[in-house]
Amino acid sequence: GNLQFAGYILFHSLFAKFFQGNQLESLNEEVSQSLQFGHKTRNQLTTDVIQGYQIILWNLQGKTVDKLSFHNDKLSEAQYLVTCEHNQSVIAICAYQILKSQVLYWYGEFEEAIHYSCAAEQLLSSIFVQIPVAEHNWYDSLILLALYPEATEAKQKQYWEKLEVNQKQMKIWADNCPDNFLHNIY
């Protein structure tokens, strides 16, 4: 009967399915249903998180202006972020930035990806025990590794130190749950 937590379960479930690699079309259907629930129950955080997730799905499905834009005629990324800030939905903003950094990494846009990864890192304390934190750690590491060869010596040192911190955390997670994290140790 707790509708607030039911909404949280919905968006956590969507993230888990996304990170598991479920088909985007089936996720789209769940997003629509989850948004209806969020609106009906007036659960603003759930609505904000799921709308950010929806923007990412639209981008991955080519339903945005181009692959490097994260808006379409249904929802503007800029308006989405303004709404989240107005609603103080820090969790939604952080989750969105994690997902966007991941997508930008996939597109080979490493400079843009690191920008969003760093922005998300500033907000990680708002989602410290959630699945996207581990995804952030992994993709932050991959982004840094992609940037490393072309970086200045000073940046390389900075990147390497951050990689060591990320891997130390990943090792803790792998020691406690090898099935989920051991494959992320390098």
Secondary structure, DSSP 8 states (H G I E B T S, - for coil): --HHHHHHHHHHHHHHHHHHT--HHHHHHHHHHHHHHHHHTT-HHHHHHHHHHHHHHHHHTT-SSSTT----SS--HHHHHHHHHHTT-HHHHHHHHHHHHHHHHHTT-HHHHHHHHHHHHTTGGGGTTSHHHHHHHHHHHHHHHHHGGGS-HHHHHHHHHHHHHHHHHHHHHHHH-HHHHGGG--
